[in-house]
Amino acid sequence: MSQHMNLFVPSFKTDQDEEVEHKTETQTLTGGCGAWRFKGNSAAKEAASVSMKGTLARLFNNCSKDDIKTILPLGHGDPSVYPCFQTSVEAENAVVESLRSGAANSYAPGVGILPARRAVAKYLNQDLPHKMKSDDIFITVGCCQGIETMIQALSGPKANILLPSLVYPLYHSHAIHSLVEIRKYNLLPDQDWEIDLQGVESIADDNTVAMVITNPHNPCGNVYTYDHLKKVAEMAKKLGILIISDEVYNQTIYGENPFVPMGIFALIAPVVTLGSISKGWLVPGWRIGWIAMNDPNNIFKTTGVIESIKEHLDISPDPSTILQFALPNILEKTKKEFFEMNNSILSQNVDMAFNALKAIPCLICPKKPESCTYLLTKLDLSLLEDITDDVDFCMKLAQEENLVLLPGEVLGMKNWVRFSIGVERSMLEDAFVRLKGFFARHIKSQST
Ligand SMILES: *Cc1c(COP(=O)(O)O)cnc(C)c1O
C-alpha cells in the first residue's frame, strides 16, 4: 500500500509511508518470564481478507513510478477527493452551527438523539405510504455500522443470509465474523441486473433469516423497478425472511428509471432500510447514517429484532453528537440543485465512458449505468493475445499505462472489470486514450 496509499484517500497516509526506506531490524524482546503472555487475536483475519485494499495496493505497486504518465486511480471510488465533487454549503453550515451551538458536546443515547431520528423518519417518509416514527429509526456510524448491527442482531446458531453475487464487501466480512453462513444469489446482467428470484428460492431454507438487496446497485449501476421490488417482497414473504435494503446511493441517480424505496412493500414483508449521507452528500468521512425499520405489521417487535438492535447499539460507539445535531439541517436544507448538479456530472461521465468503450471491444458494458459512480464491464479475453484473466489485464494495464482499474475477481465476478466514474472528467478521457493504446498492443492478430 505504502507509497500509493494517498491515492486512495489522502488522509490514509501514515508516517510509516515516509519511513519505508529505512527499515530497522526487528529485535526479539521478551518479558521477565522469557515470553510475553499476550498476542493479537486473529479472529478478524479472514473477515478482513475479503477487502479490496490488498488487490488495489498490488496494482498501485505495479505502476511505474518514474513514468511521465500520472497514475489514474480508477479502481476505487471516493469522489469527494476531487474538486468537482464537493459537499453542499448547507451541509457545511449545518455542522458549523451544530459545533458552535454548544448543545452538541454531550454523549448521545445508543439509538441516536431524537431530533436526528425524527429528521430521518421525515426524510424517508416523503416517499413511503406507511409512515415511520422516530422510534423506527436508529442513528449509526455511517451505513457500515448499520450493516454490522443488522448482521449481529440476526446472527444465531445455523443462521444463513442471502447476499447478491455482487455485494458491498462489508456484508461478507461481518457475516464471516458473526458466523452467519453466506449464500449467494445471482444478478442477471442481460436482464437489467435483476435478481434471479428462482435462484433465491432454491438456496433458502428454514435457517435463512434475511436477504440483502442493494438499490440503487453499486457497482452494477441499475435501479430496480417497482414491479421487480414487489416480486422481491413477495418472495421474502413466501420464505418467511426479512429484507435488508441498502439504499445508501438513493440520491445518486441519473437515468430514466425512478428510484423506488423497498419500504413501499413493507406490508408484504418487513424491510430494514440502511442509508447514510456518505454518498449523496459526498461526505463519507463524516460517518453518519441510519437503520430504518419499515414494518407496519410490527413483526420486528414480536420477533425481538428491535430489542437486539438496541442492545447492540448500546454497547458500540455512537456517531459524533455534533453530526447528529447537524443531521436535521443537512437533510432539510440541502437544495435539490446540489444533487442535480452532481448527478449531471456523473451522467456526462457515464455517457462519455460508455461511448468511448465502443473503441475498446474487449470491454463490454451490458447496461449503461443509471446510478452510483461505477461502470462495470465484461472482459472478452478471446480478443486479446496474451492476457489470461481480469487480474492479469489490470496488472498489465497498471504496469504499461499507469491506469488502475478494479478486477472483478475482488467483487466475486471473475473476468469483469470495474471503472470508477466519480472522477474528474479529464482523468476519464485520459484513461480511454491509454486503454485504446493498450488494446492495440494486446489485440489478437487476425488469423485468416
Ligand atoms: C459506501 C457504501 C456503504 C457504506 O457507507 P458508509 O455510510 O460510508 O458507511 C454501504 N453500502 C454500499 C452499497 C456502499 O456503496
The ligand as an ORCA input file, in Angstrom:
! r2SCAN-3c Opt
* xyz 0 1
  C     -20.291      3.056      0.626
  C     -21.279      2.009      0.864
  C     -21.639      1.628      2.166
  C     -21.010      2.244      3.388
  O     -21.496      3.518      3.620
  P     -20.921      4.478      4.778
  O     -22.013      5.425      5.037
  O     -19.708      5.132      4.214
  O     -20.602      3.648      5.954
  C     -22.597      0.642      2.323
  N     -23.171      0.043      1.259
  C     -22.846      0.366     -0.010
  C     -23.527     -0.321     -1.143
  C     -21.882      1.356     -0.250
  O     -21.555      1.659     -1.509
*
